[in-house]
Amino acid sequence: MINHIRTLLLNKESYANRALPGEEYVPPTFKPRYEPSAVRKFRQVVFGYDPDRYMLNYRLYQFMALLHSSELVDYITAIDHRLTYNPQRNAFPDDLFGISSVPLGDTTGSLDVFGIYTANEIRGRLYEAWQVASSLVVETIAGCDAYLVAEPKPTAEVDALLYGPTEARYSTDAVLANDATQATVTATTDSRLLETQRREYGADAWLVSPDPTRLQATVLKLTDPNASHIALCGRGTAVRSDPVSLPGTDLQFTFTGGPYSSWFVDALARPQQDLSQLSETLQATLTVEDEAAIFGASPQSVMATFRNLWRDHDVLAYKLGGLLLGIAYCLDSQPTVS
C-alpha cells in the first residue's frame, strides 16, 4: 500500500481536499482498521478526542519527519517502498498560522479580529471558521420586543474558502422574532432592500419598522455544524460596533458597514505540546497492559524491537519512533471496520 505506515497511523479514509496543509495521498481503497483500546488511548493523547484534519495532518507531518530522521525508516520502506510525501518538506510554514477575515459578496464594511487564538489540543482542533453577518435591529409600533436575526447560510463562496474555489453570490434570509409571533423579511446584497411588512396573526397586527442606526451581528460557527448561531447587538452603522465574541474561543471582533454585510473568518494555530512533551504524556498514560496489547509478547519479533526502543531508549527519534512503528504494525494486523 502506498504511504503504508503513514496511512495506518492516520487510520482514516482519503480526504476530498488534497490542498489542505499536510494532506498526503491515502489509497482510495483503504478502509480504517479496528483500534484496540490501547491504540485509542494513544490516539487521544497525540490527536485529541475529536481531532480535525489539520491536527491529524500536523501530527503525522511531525511523526513521519521523526521516523525518517533515523535508520528506523527501513521499517517504513520494508513493507512498501512507495512514498508520495517528502518528509523534509515544510508542510506548515509560519505564514499559514494566524487569523484572517474575508468580506463576502458586495460587503464594503470592515471587520477586525483581536485576541490570541490557541488550539484546542484536548479536543484536537487546530482550525476554526465562522461566518459573520450584520443586520438591522427592528422595532415594532406595537412596542413588543423584537429582533432581526440574519441567519448566515454557507454558500459556494464560503465553501470555496473552506474547500476550494467556486463562484457564488451571497444572500441571506432574516427572521423577525418575538415571543408571540414571527414575520419574515428577505434581503440580498444585490438589492440592499429591506421590506417593511405587515403581518396579521389572530386579533393582533404588528408593523415591523427597521432602525437604520442600529446593527447587530450573527455568528455561525462553520466548523461545528451543531453549534447554533448567536445574535449579538452592535452599535450603529457608521461607527465601529461593540466587541462581539467568536464562539468557542477567546477572540472578539468589531465591525463597520451597512446591513447585510458578511465575512468569512478563520483561525489556525499550532499545537502547543511538542513531541518530547507528547512522549512524556504517553509514558504516563500507557500501562504495561497497554504496551502488551500494542507490541505483543513475543521476545523474538520485530515488535519486541519496537517495544525495547520505546521502553529503554533515551533519544526521542528512537523512543517515540519505536512506539509509532509499534502502533502502525499493530493496526496492520487488525481487521477493517465495516
C-alpha positions in Angstrom: 0.0 0.0 0.0 1.4 3.4 -1.0 2.3 5.5 2.1 1.7 2.4 4.1 2.9 3.4 7.6 1.5 7.0 7.4 -1.9 5.7 6.2 -2.1 3.3 9.1 -1.1 6.0 11.7 -3.8 8.2 10.1 -6.4 5.3 10.0 -8.9 7.5 8.2 -10.2 7.3 4.6 -9.0 9.6 1.9 -10.0 13.2 2.1 -11.6 15.2 -0.7 -9.5 18.4 -0.2 -6.0 17.4 -1.2 -5.0 21.1 -0.9 -5.3 21.0 2.8 -2.0 21.7 4.6 -0.1 18.5 5.2 -2.6 16.3 3.3 -1.0 13.3 1.6 -2.2 10.6 -0.6 -4.3 7.9 1.0 -5.3 4.9 -1.2 -8.9 5.3 -2.1 -9.4 1.6 -1.3 -8.1 1.9 2.2 -10.6 1.2 5.0 -9.9 2.1 8.6 -8.7 -0.7 10.9 -10.2 -1.6 14.2 -8.4 0.2 17.1 -7.8 -1.8 20.3 -8.3 0.2 23.5 -4.5 0.8 23.9 -4.4 2.3 20.4 -7.4 4.5 21.2 -5.6 5.8 24.3 -2.5 6.6 22.2 -4.6 8.5 19.6 -6.4 10.5 22.2 -3.1 11.7 23.7 -1.5 12.6 20.3 -4.5 13.8 18.3 -7.2 14.6 20.9 -10.6 13.0 21.4 -12.3 14.6 18.3 -9.4 15.8 16.0 -9.9 17.8 12.9 -8.0 17.1 9.7 -5.5 19.9 10.5 -4.5 18.2 13.7 -4.2 14.8 12.1 -2.1 16.1 9.3 0.1 18.2 11.6 1.0 15.4 13.9 1.6 13.0 11.0 3.9 15.5 9.4 5.8 15.6 12.7 5.8 11.8 13.1 7.0 11.0 9.6 9.8 13.5 9.8 10.8 11.9 13.0 10.7 8.3 11.6 12.7 9.4 8.5 15.4 11.0 10.6 17.0 7.7 11.7 17.5 4.2 10.3 14.0 3.3 11.5 13.0 4.5 8.1 14.0 1.0 6.9 10.9 -0.4 8.7 8.7 2.0 6.7 10.1 1.1 3.3 10.4 -2.6 4.1 6.6 -3.0 3.9 6.2 -0.9 0.8 8.8 1.5 -0.6 6.3 3.6 -2.5 6.1 7.0 -0.8 4.4 10.2 -2.2 5.3 12.6 0.6 8.6 14.4 1.2 9.5 14.2 5.0 11.8 17.2 4.6 9.2 19.5 3.1 7.9 22.2 5.4 4.2 21.5 5.1 3.2 24.0 7.8 5.2 27.3 7.3 4.7 30.1 9.8 2.7 32.3 7.5 0.0 29.6 7.4 -1.0 30.3 11.0 -3.0 33.2 12.4 -6.4 34.8 12.0 -7.9 36.2 8.8 -11.2 37.7 7.6 -12.5 37.9 4.1 -15.5 40.0 3.0 -18.2 38.1 1.2 -20.3 39.2 -1.8 -20.7 43.0 -2.0 -19.6 43.7 1.5 -17.9 47.1 1.9 -17.5 47.4 5.6 -14.6 46.2 7.6 -14.2 43.5 10.3 -11.3 43.3 12.7 -10.5 40.4 15.0 -8.4 40.8 18.1 -7.1 38.4 20.8 -4.9 35.3 20.7 -6.2 32.1 19.2 -4.9 28.9 20.7 -5.6 25.4 19.5 -7.9 23.1 21.5 -5.5 20.2 22.0 -7.7 18.2 24.3 -10.4 18.0 21.6 -7.8 18.1 18.8 -8.9 21.2 16.9 -6.3 23.5 15.3 -8.7 25.2 12.9 -11.9 27.1 13.4 -14.0 29.1 10.9 -17.1 31.3 11.2 -19.4 33.3 9.0 -20.5 36.7 10.3 -23.5 38.6 9.0 -24.7 42.1 10.1 -28.4 43.1 10.0 -30.7 45.9 11.2 -32.3 45.9 14.6 -36.0 46.3 14.1 -38.7 47.8 16.3 -42.5 47.3 16.3 -45.0 50.1 16.6 -46.9 47.8 19.0 -43.9 48.0 21.3 -43.1 44.3 21.5 -39.6 43.2 22.0 -38.4 42.1 18.5 -35.1 41.5 16.9 -33.9 40.8 13.4 -31.6 37.8 13.0 -29.7 37.5 9.8 -29.0 33.8 9.6 -25.8 33.2 7.7 -26.1 30.3 5.3 -22.9 28.7 3.9 -22.8 29.2 0.2 -20.5 28.2 -2.6 -18.5 31.3 -1.9 -17.9 30.2 1.7 -17.3 26.6 0.5 -14.6 28.0 -1.8 -12.8 29.4 1.2 -13.1 26.2 3.2 -12.7 23.6 0.5 -11.6 25.1 -2.8 -12.5 27.8 -5.4 -16.1 28.1 -6.8 -18.2 31.1 -7.7 -21.3 32.3 -5.9 -23.1 35.3 -4.7 -24.0 35.6 -1.0 -27.6 36.0 0.1 -29.2 35.8 3.4 -32.7 35.4 5.0 -33.7 37.4 8.0 -36.3 36.5 10.5 -38.2 38.8 12.8 -38.9 37.0 16.1 -40.7 37.7 19.4 -42.4 35.6 22.0 -45.8 35.9 20.2 -45.2 35.7 16.5 -42.9 35.8 13.6 -42.6 37.7 10.4 -40.2 37.1 7.6 -38.1 39.8 5.9 -35.8 38.9 3.0 -32.8 40.8 1.8 -29.9 40.3 -0.6 -26.6 42.0 -1.1 -27.6 42.8 -4.7 -30.6 45.0 -3.9 -29.8 46.0 -0.3 -33.5 46.3 0.2 -35.3 45.6 3.4 -39.0 45.3 3.0 -41.3 46.6 5.8 -44.1 44.1 6.0 -47.3 44.0 7.9 -48.4 40.6 9.3 -51.7 39.8 11.0 -51.9 37.0 13.5 -55.4 36.5 15.0 -56.5 39.7 16.6 -53.1 41.3 16.7 -51.4 43.4 14.0 -47.7 44.0 14.0 -45.9 46.7 12.0 -42.2 45.9 11.5 -40.0 49.1 11.4 -36.2 48.7 10.9 -34.0 51.1 12.8 -31.3 52.2 10.3 -29.0 53.4 13.1 -28.6 50.1 14.8 -26.9 46.9 13.7 -26.3 43.5 15.1 -24.1 40.6 14.2 -25.0 36.9 13.8 -22.2 34.4 14.0 -22.3 30.9 12.5 -19.5 28.5 13.5 -18.8 26.7 10.3 -16.5 24.1 11.8 -19.1 22.9 14.3 -22.4 22.2 12.4 -24.2 21.5 15.8 -23.4 25.0 17.1 -26.3 27.4 17.0 -25.7 30.9 15.5 -25.6 33.7 18.1 -27.2 37.1 17.6 -25.4 39.9 19.4 -26.2 43.6 19.2 -23.8 46.1 17.6 -23.8 49.8 17.8 -24.7 51.8 14.7 -23.9 51.7 11.0 -21.4 54.5 10.8 -19.3 53.7 13.9 -17.4 50.6 14.9 -19.5 48.1 16.8 -19.1 46.9 20.3 -16.9 43.8 20.6 -18.6 40.6 19.7 -17.2 37.1 20.7 -16.4 34.4 18.3 -18.0 31.2 19.8 -15.6 28.6 21.1 -12.6 31.0 21.5 -11.4 34.0 23.5 -11.4 36.0 20.2 -13.6 39.0 19.7 -14.3 41.2 16.6 -15.7 44.6 15.8 -17.2 45.7 12.5 -18.5 48.6 10.5 -20.7 48.7 7.4 -24.3 48.6 6.3 -26.8 45.9 6.9 -26.3 42.5 5.2 -22.6 42.7 5.2 -20.9 39.3 5.6 -17.5 38.0 6.3 -15.7 34.7 6.4 -13.4 34.5 9.5 -10.9 31.7 10.2 -8.1 30.9 12.6 -5.3 28.3 12.6 -2.8 27.6 15.4 -0.1 25.1 16.1 -0.5 22.6 19.0 1.5 23.8 22.0 2.8 20.4 23.0 5.9 19.3 21.2 6.9 15.7 20.5 9.0 15.5 23.7 6.1 16.5 25.8 3.8 14.0 23.9 6.3 11.3 24.6 6.3 12.1 28.4 2.5 12.1 28.4 2.3 8.8 26.6 4.8 7.2 29.1 2.5 8.4 32.0 -0.7 7.2 30.2 0.1 3.8 28.6 0.2 0.9 31.1 2.1 -2.3 31.0 -1.1 -4.0 29.8 -1.4 -1.3 27.0 2.1 -2.0 25.9 1.5 -5.7 25.8 -1.6 -5.1 23.6 0.4 -2.9 21.2 3.6 -4.8 20.9 2.6 -8.4 21.8 4.5 -10.8 24.0 7.0 -12.5 21.6 10.6 -11.7 22.5 11.8 -12.5 19.1 9.6 -10.5 16.8 10.2 -7.1 15.3 7.6 -5.8 17.7 9.9 -6.7 20.5 12.5 -4.3 19.0 10.0 -1.5 18.8 8.9 -2.2 22.5 12.5 -2.1 23.7 13.1 1.2 21.9 10.1 2.7 23.5 10.9 1.4 26.9 14.6 1.9 27.1 16.0 4.4 24.5 16.8 7.9 25.6 16.8 9.5 22.1 13.4 10.8 21.1 13.7 9.7 17.4 14.2 6.1 18.6 12.0 6.1 21.7 8.9 7.7 20.2 9.8 6.2 16.8 9.5 2.7 18.3 6.1 3.4 19.7 4.9 4.9 16.4 6.0 1.8 14.4 4.5 -0.4 17.0 1.1 1.3 16.7 1.3 1.1 12.9 2.3 -2.6 12.8 -0.4 -3.4 15.4 -3.1 -1.7 13.2 -1.7 -3.5 10.2 -2.8 -6.8 11.8 -6.3 -5.6 12.7 -9.4 -6.2 10.7 -11.1 -3.4 8.8 -14.0 -1.5 10.3 -17.2 -2.4 8.5 
